[in-house]
Amino acid sequence: MKKILVPTDFSGFAHNALEVAADIAFKTNAEIMLLHANEKMVTATPLAEYYLYDKAIEDEYLDMVTESLKKTLAEIAESGKFARVKVKTAVIGGPMVSVIEDFVKDHAIDLVVMGTRGVSGMEEIIVGSNTEKVIRRVKCPVLAVPSPAVSFGKIVFPTTLKESQLPAFKAFAALQKIFSGEVSLLYINDPGHFKNTAAMEAQKDFLVKESGLKNATLFVSDTEVFNEEDAILDFAHQNHADLIVMGTHQRRGLAHFFMGSMTEDTVNHSDIPVLSLSIK
């Protein structure tokens, strides 16, 4: 873990993400990249001979961004816990999700930590959250943070136990020095997939051995599954989980429209931090 990206819009949600990222950076001696996407620069588009761009407004906005970044850095510096955390800042013009995607590629980011307020109903269908879109587009792990996290002592990792999930197991095993709590592997029972509990345990043992995952115990959901996302969140709350870890296929376009993503849905509705891992 060398570089952690924290996108910020200076909201309370972004500050929650920064606190969690600073805690991780302190443990791993990683560097935080605090990024603000200046979307104001793309709201006015040239049209024929008219160009709706006001430099004075742009300069005023950039002055506000500069002061907000300085204030955020000062708050971190005042905390003894984070005194050794290295933080760099960047302001880049463009749509937030595209700016983040390019920044991750260009700077070899190891982890993105984003605050999320969640969305639901028509807002979720039409707009979705920026965090959800980032999860769909970047290759590195994304930690969605709805509130300041104290620890990651209890971790829920929903899994189909299929071999295709091995990349997610390996990715999380590599992060266990950071997220070092007890791992509850949650299998939501599909009677047609495994014949018995022994077969499930054998497949779990295979994935754990191949990935190097530690401190993991298998749990089988005995809930009547009408909504897998609800089953995951119910289990996480009942077991006082501090973190939910999920693999994602990062579907886009029509595949995403028709098939959706359980990981993104969970991020949108969870009040527990969710760590998404690409298995594409």
C-alpha positions in Angstrom: 0.0 0.0 0.0 1.8 3.1 -1.3 -0.8 5.5 -2.6 -4.4 6.1 -1.3 -6.7 8.3 -3.3 -9.4 10.3 -1.4 -11.7 12.3 -3.8 -13.2 15.3 -1.9 -16.0 17.7 -2.5 -15.4 19.1 1.1 -18.6 17.6 2.4 -18.9 15.7 5.7 -19.1 12.4 3.8 -15.7 13.2 2.1 -14.2 14.1 5.5 -15.3 10.7 6.9 -13.4 9.1 4.0 -10.4 11.1 4.7 -10.3 10.1 8.4 -10.5 6.4 7.5 -7.8 6.9 4.8 -5.6 8.7 7.2 -5.9 5.8 9.7 -4.9 3.3 6.9 -2.1 5.5 5.7 -0.8 5.9 9.3 -0.6 2.0 9.6 1.0 1.4 6.3 3.1 4.5 5.8 1.2 5.2 2.6 0.8 8.6 0.9 -2.7 10.1 0.6 -3.6 11.9 -2.6 -6.4 14.3 -1.8 -8.2 15.0 -5.1 -10.8 17.6 -6.0 -12.5 17.4 -9.4 -13.4 20.9 -10.6 -16.6 20.2 -12.5 -17.3 23.9 -12.9 -14.9 23.9 -15.8 -17.1 21.6 -17.8 -20.5 23.0 -17.0 -20.2 25.7 -19.7 -19.9 24.4 -23.2 -18.9 26.5 -26.3 -21.9 26.9 -28.6 -21.3 28.6 -32.0 -19.8 32.0 -31.3 -21.0 32.0 -27.7 -18.9 30.7 -24.9 -20.4 30.9 -21.5 -17.2 31.1 -19.4 -16.5 33.7 -16.8 -12.9 33.8 -15.6 -13.8 35.8 -12.5 -16.2 33.1 -11.4 -13.7 30.4 -12.1 -11.0 32.2 -10.2 -13.3 32.7 -7.2 -14.2 29.0 -7.2 -10.5 28.0 -7.4 -9.7 30.3 -4.5 -12.5 28.6 -2.4 -11.1 25.2 -3.3 -7.5 26.2 -2.3 -8.8 27.5 1.1 -10.8 24.4 1.7 -7.8 22.2 0.9 -5.6 24.2 3.3 -8.2 23.9 6.0 -8.5 20.2 5.5 -4.7 19.7 5.7 -4.5 21.9 8.8 -7.1 19.7 10.5 -5.1 16.6 9.7 -1.8 18.3 10.9 -3.4 19.2 14.2 -4.2 15.6 15.0 -1.3 13.9 16.7 -2.5 10.5 15.5 -1.9 11.5 11.9 1.1 13.7 12.3 3.2 11.4 10.1 0.7 11.0 7.3 1.9 12.3 4.0 -0.7 14.2 2.0 -0.6 15.7 -1.5 -3.4 17.6 -3.1 -4.6 18.0 -6.7 -7.3 19.9 -8.4 -8.2 18.7 -11.9 -11.0 20.0 -14.2 -13.5 17.6 -15.5 -16.4 15.2 -14.5 -15.6 13.7 -11.1 -15.8 10.0 -12.1 -13.7 10.4 -15.3 -11.1 12.5 -13.3 -10.9 9.8 -10.7 -10.6 7.0 -13.3 -7.8 8.8 -15.1 -6.0 9.7 -11.8 -6.0 6.1 -10.6 -4.4 5.0 -13.9 -1.9 7.8 -14.1 -0.7 7.7 -10.5 -0.7 3.9 -9.8 -3.2 4.3 -7.0 -3.5 1.2 -4.7 -6.8 2.1 -2.9 -9.6 4.6 -3.4 -11.5 5.7 -0.2 -14.7 7.5 -0.9 -17.4 8.9 1.3 -20.9 7.9 0.3 -24.3 9.1 1.3 -26.2 6.3 -0.5 -29.1 6.7 -2.9 -32.4 4.9 -3.4 -35.6 4.9 -5.4 -35.7 6.8 -8.7 -32.5 8.7 -7.9 -30.6 5.3 -7.8 -32.2 4.2 -11.1 -31.6 7.5 -13.0 -28.4 8.9 -11.4 -26.7 6.5 -9.1 -23.9 7.5 -6.8 -20.5 8.7 -7.8 -19.0 6.0 -5.6 -21.0 3.3 -7.5 -19.7 4.6 -10.8 -16.1 4.6 -9.6 -16.5 1.0 -8.4 -17.6 0.1 -11.9 -14.6 1.8 -13.6 -11.4 1.5 -11.6 -9.3 -1.6 -11.2 -8.0 -1.0 -7.7 -10.0 -1.7 -4.5 -12.6 0.9 -3.6 -13.6 1.5 0.1 -17.0 3.2 0.4 -17.3 4.9 3.7 -20.8 6.0 4.9 -19.5 7.2 8.3 -16.2 7.4 10.3 -15.1 3.8 11.0 -13.4 3.0 14.3 -12.0 -0.4 13.4 -12.4 -3.4 11.1 -12.5 -6.1 13.7 -15.5 -8.0 12.2 -15.6 -8.5 8.4 -18.4 -10.1 6.3 -17.3 -11.4 2.9 -20.4 -12.7 0.9 -19.3 -15.3 -1.7 -20.8 -17.7 -4.2 -17.8 -20.0 -3.4 -17.3 -20.4 -7.2 -13.8 -20.6 -8.4 -14.3 -17.4 -10.4 -14.2 -15.6 -7.0 -10.6 -16.6 -6.4 -9.3 -13.2 -7.6 -11.4 -11.4 -5.0 -10.1 -13.8 -2.3 -6.5 -13.2 -3.4 -7.1 -9.4 -3.5 -8.5 -9.4 0.0 -5.8 -11.7 1.4 -3.3 -9.1 0.2 -5.1 -6.4 2.2 -5.4 -8.4 5.5 -2.6 -6.5 7.1 -4.9 -3.5 7.0 -8.2 -5.2 7.4 -7.1 -7.8 9.9 -10.3 -8.8 11.6 -12.3 -12.0 11.8 -13.6 -12.9 8.3 -17.1 -14.4 8.1 -17.5 -15.9 4.6 -21.2 -15.7 4.0 -22.7 -18.2 1.5 -26.3 -17.5 0.7 -27.7 -20.9 0.2 -28.4 -22.0 -3.4 -29.6 -25.7 -3.1 -28.8 -26.4 -6.7 -25.1 -25.4 -6.4 -23.8 -27.6 -3.6 -25.1 -31.0 -2.5 -24.3 -30.6 1.2 -22.4 -28.6 3.8 -19.3 -30.7 3.5 -19.1 -29.8 -0.2 -19.3 -26.1 0.7 -16.6 -26.4 3.4 -14.3 -28.2 0.9 -14.8 -25.5 -1.7 -14.2 -22.8 1.0 -11.0 -24.6 2.1 -9.8 -24.6 -1.6 -10.4 -20.9 -2.0 -8.8 -20.1 1.3 -5.7 -22.2 0.6 -5.2 -20.9 -3.0 -5.6 -17.3 -1.9 -3.8 -17.3 1.4 -6.8 -15.8 3.2 -6.5 -16.1 7.0 -8.9 -16.1 9.9 -11.9 -17.1 7.8 -15.0 -19.0 8.8 -17.8 -20.1 6.6 -21.4 -19.3 7.4 -24.4 -20.5 5.4 -27.4 -18.2 5.3 -30.6 -19.9 6.4 -32.7 -17.0 5.2 -35.3 -17.5 2.6 -33.5 -15.5 -0.2 -35.8 -13.1 -2.0 -33.2 -10.4 -2.0 -29.6 -11.3 -1.6 -28.6 -7.8 -0.8 -31.0 -7.7 2.1 -29.6 -11.1 3.3 -26.1 -9.7 3.3 -27.0 -6.5 5.2 -29.2 -8.4 7.7 -26.3 -10.8 8.4 -23.8 -7.9 8.7 -26.0 -6.1 11.2 -26.8 -9.2 13.2 -23.1 -9.9 13.6 -22.1 -6.3 14.3 -19.8 -6.2 11.2 -17.4 -3.3 10.7 -16.8 -4.0 7.0 -18.4 -5.8 4.1 -16.0 -7.1 1.4 -17.5 -7.9 -2.1 -16.1 -8.9 -5.5 -17.5 -7.1 -8.5 -17.6 -7.9 -12.2 -17.7 -4.2 -13.1 -20.4 -4.6 -15.7 -21.0 -1.6 -17.9 -23.5 -0.6 -20.6 -26.4 -2.9 -21.3 -24.9 -5.7 -19.2 -25.1 -3.4 -16.2 -28.6 -2.1 -17.1 -30.1 -5.6 -17.4 -28.0 -7.6 -14.8 -27.0 -4.8 -12.4 -24.5 -5.3 -9.6 -25.1 -6.6 -6.1 -21.9 -4.9 -4.9 -23.1 -1.5 -6.2 -26.6 -2.0 -4.8 -25.1 -2.9 -1.4 -22.8 0.2 -1.4 -25.9 2.4 -2.2 -27.9 1.1 0.8 -25.3 0.1 3.4 -24.5 2.0 6.6 -21.5 -0.2 7.0 -18.3 0.4 5.0 -18.0 -1.7 1.8 -14.7 -2.7 0.2 -15.2 -3.7 -3.5 -12.6 -5.8 -5.3 -12.5 -6.2 -9.0 -12.9 -9.8 -10.3 -13.1 -8.8 -13.9 
